[in-house]
Structures are given as C-alpha cells and as structure tokens.
Amino acid sequence: ITYVYRPLAIPHSTFSSSTSVATDRSGQQRLKKNVHGILFQVRPGGQLGVFDFTQLLLQLTTSLTLLAMATVVVNILAQYVLQKRRYYVEALYEETGDFCSMSFLERQSEGDLQTLLRDRNLPTTGNRIRMIMRLMEYGFQAPISRSMTATPMSSRP
C-alpha cells in the first residue's frame, strides 16, 4: 500500500475561529476564544482493493494443491518411514466385502436380513443398509442357483 500526500496552499485564505464559552453556571461570564493559524484539511480517498476472479481461482488452486501435497507426504511417511507403519497401512485402507451379493441382499425383506445376521451370530441392529453392509463385510455369498437368486427367502417354500 502506498500513500500520496499533496499539500496545497489555498491563495488568500486564512484560518480563524471564534467561540465563546461560559465560565460560570449562571452564564453571566463568558470567555471568548479567538483562534488563528494554519488549517490542515485531510480528504482521504483511493482504492484499497478490488475483486479479481483470476486471483481467487489462483488462491483456491494453490491452497488445494498444498493440502493434497500434505496428504501425500503424510501417507508416504505413514506407510514407508514411521516405526509402526504396518499398523498405519492397515488403518489407512479399509477392505470392503464383495459387492456381487448386494443385489440378492437388497431383494430380501428386513426380517430375512435379520435371520441371515442371526445365523452368522452378527448384530441385527441398524437400518437396512447397515445390515446389508454388515453381511457383506463378513463374507456373505449369495446362493448360486438361479431360482434362489430370483426369489426372496421369505417367499420360498
């Protein structure tokens, strides 16, 4: 930020001010102040900043790049350098169940899902999605037979 001062003298101008101030409570006595001298008037102006979309994009991309680089460095340190790297690798990557049985499980009623969970000694709590995910996480495999995959368990004889 730069500042520019331009003092200008106004030709044939003098400054004087005269005021009267009461010196007692009754207002009977007053003091007249007569002031003469140089008057400085300051008119600030200018522009502090403007919005620039290009600068916004530049700042956003730079920030996101720095965050991505920090993530990469931390992952490399955790996987290859630190003493407990074997534990960090296990914590970084979560293995999910096989999704090929998902369509079969989605066709099952909530009661059938709870039965499948109970048969495997798994908790039967949570919503429908959580129950399906729990079954897949513990290795559920849909029956191979076409007739069994086409019909829900509850409608079988």
C-alpha positions, 0 to 999 in steps of 0.5 A: 500500500502506498500513500500520496500526500499533496499539500496545497496552499489555498491563495488568500485564505486564512484560518480563524475561529471564534467561540465563546464559552461560559465560565460560570453556571449562571452564564453571566461570564463568558470567555471568548476564544479567538483562534488563528493559524494554519488549517490542515484539511485531510480528504482521504480517498483511493482504492484499497482493493478490488475483486479479481476472479483470476486471483481467487481461482489462483488462491483456491488452486494453490491452497488445494494443491498444498493440502493434497501435497500434505496428504501425500507426504503424510501417507508416504511417511505413514506407510514407508518411514514411521516405526509402526507403519504396518499398523498405519497401512492397515488403518489407512485402507479399509477392505470392503466385502464383495459387492456381487451379493448386494443385489440378492441382499437388497431383494430380501425383506428386513426380517430375512436380513435379520435371520441371515445376521442371526445365523452368522451370530452378527448384530441385527441392529441398524437400518437396512443398509447397515445390515446389508453392509454388515453381511457383506463385510463378513463374507456373505455369498449369495446362493448360486442357483438361479431360482434362489437368486430370483426369489426372496427367502421369505417367499420360498417354500 
